[in-house]
Amino acid sequence: MSVIYSPLGSGPMPASYGREPGGGLGRRHSSMRDRWETLWRRVGDLAIQLVDGADLEEASWRLPARPASCGRARRLIRKQLSAWGMEHVSDEAELLVSELVANVLRHTCCDDLTLRISTVNGLLRCEVEDCNEGIPRMRWPAPDDESGRGLYILDSLACCWGTDRTRSGKIMWFELPSYAGR
C-alpha cells in the first residue's frame, strides 16, 4: 500500500490518489501532475498549476549504503539543482535527501540505494529507493532522544511526501515547489 502525506491536508490521502492509469505504482510526472491538479483545486494559489507539455528534467545515482553516501547525496543534489537553476530549494532538498538516506542506513540492511531527482515546471521531486519493504512511521520521540524526528522534518518542509512499495523494496519520496526556498 502507498500513502501520500500532505501537510496542507487533514491527513493521509489514499494511495489511488497518485496512481497512474492502469493502477501501476509508476511514480513519475503524470501522477505528480494529477496530485498537483488535485492540490490546486483544494488550495488554489498555494499550489503550482502544472501545464501541458511540461519540461521534464531527471537525474539518478546508485549509491552504496555507507555513511559517506549522506554527504555524497547532498553534494549531488546541490550540483544538479545548480545546473537546473534551482539553487533556492537546495538547502531544503539537501536536508530532506540526507534524512531519507540516513533512514536507509539506520533501518535497513541494503547494500545500496538509488537517489533520483526530477523537476517539471519548478516542482522538484526527490526519491530514495532501497531494498527494504518496511514502511517508516512517525513516532513520538522523547525530548532527549537522539533520533526519531526525520519524518517530522520531512512533513514540515515538503509540500507532500510518501512511500511506494516496489517489487524489491520501497521508494520514499518528497516534493518541493519552486517557491519553497524563497
N, C-alpha and C positions, 0 to 999 in steps of 0.2 A: 504494500500500500504506500502511496505517496501522499504527502501533506504539504501544502503551501501555506506559509505563515506571512502575514502582513500586519505590521504594527498599526496600519490605518484602519483595519477592520476590528471586529469584536472578537475574533478568534480564528482558529484554523479554517481554511477553505478546503472543500473536498478535492481529492486528487483529480477527479474528472474535469475540474475547472481548467487545468492547463494542458490536458492531453491533446495530442494531435488526432486528426481524423483517423478512424480505424482502431482507436483505443490503445495505440502504442505508447510507450514511455519515452519516445524520442523527444528530448527536451531541447529544442532548437528555437529559432526565432519565430516560426509560425505559432508555436504555443505561447511564446513570450508576447507576441502581438495580441493574441486572444486575451491573455491575462491583463495586458495594459489597456486594451479596449474596455474590458470589464471594469478595471480600476478607474478609467476615465469616466465611465458612466456613473460610478459610485462617488467620486470625489472631485470631478471637474478639473479645474485649473491646477490642482495639486499634482496631477498625473501628466505624463507626457503622452501626447497623441501620436502614435506611430502612423506613418503614411505609407501608401503603396509604393513599391519599388525601392524599398529601404536599402541603404548602403551598408552591407554587412562586412565586418572585419573579424577575423578569427585567428587565434594562435593557441598552440598547446605544447606541453612539455611533459615528458616522463621523468620523474624524479625518484631517487632511491628513498626508502623510508628510513632516513637518518636525521639526526638533529640539525645537521648543516643544511638540510633541504628547506627549513623555515626561512633562513636568511636568503638562500638562493631564490626561493619563490618570491620573496619581497623584491629582490633586485630584478627578476624577470618581469614582474608586474610593472614596476616603476619604469623600466626601459620601454616596454611595449606601450604603456599608456602615454609616455612622452612621444613615441613615434606616431601615435594616433591623435596627438594634440589634446589629450585628456588628463593633463597633469593635475588639474584641480580636484580630481577624485582619487588621486594616487594615495594619499595618506590613509583614507578610509579603506580603500581596496587592499592595500598592503597589510593593514592591521587585521582585516577580516580573513584574508587568504592565510595569513600566518596562524590565526586561530584554527582554521579548518585543517591545515597541515599538521599543526600540533595535536589536534584531536586524533588524526590518523596515527601519529607516532605513539600517543599515550594509550589509545584504546583498541588498537588492532595489532595483529602480528604480520601485516602485509610486508612484502619485500620492496614494493614500490607503490607509487601513486601517480595519477595523471592530473595535471593542472591545465585547465582550459579557460580561456577568456574570449569573449566576443563582444562586439558593440554594434548596435544598429541605431542610427539617428540619435546618438547621445546616450543611449541606455547601455550600461555595462553589465554583463553577466559573467560571473566567475564560478567555476565548478572545480571541485576536487573529488576525484573518483578513487575508491580504494576497493580492496578485495573482501571487506568485512560486511556482512549483511545487517549487523546491528544498527538500529536507528537511534541516534542520540536523542536524549530527552533532557529538558531543562530540569535542574534540581535546585534545591534551596540551600546554598552553602551557608555555613555559619560565618559570622563576621571575620573570624580568624582563620578560616580555611584558605589554603594557598591556591586552590583551583575551583572550577565549577562555575565560572562566570562567563565563559566564552560564548555560549548561546545567548546570554543576555546582551552582550556587546553586539553580537550579530543582529539580534532583534531590534536593538536601539539604533543602529546605523544604516542597515539595509532597508530598502523600501519593501522588499519581500525576500523570503528565503524558504528553503525546504530541502527535502530529500527525495530521491528517486531510487528505487531498487533496480539493479541491473542483474543480468544472468550470473555475474560472478561477484556481486557485492552491492555497492551503493554509490550514489553521487550526492554530495552536499553542494548546494548552490546558493548564491545570493545575487541580487540585482541592485545596482545603484543608478539613479537617473543622473543626467549631466549636471543638474543643479546641486547635487549632494555636497560637493566640496566648496561651494561658494558662500 
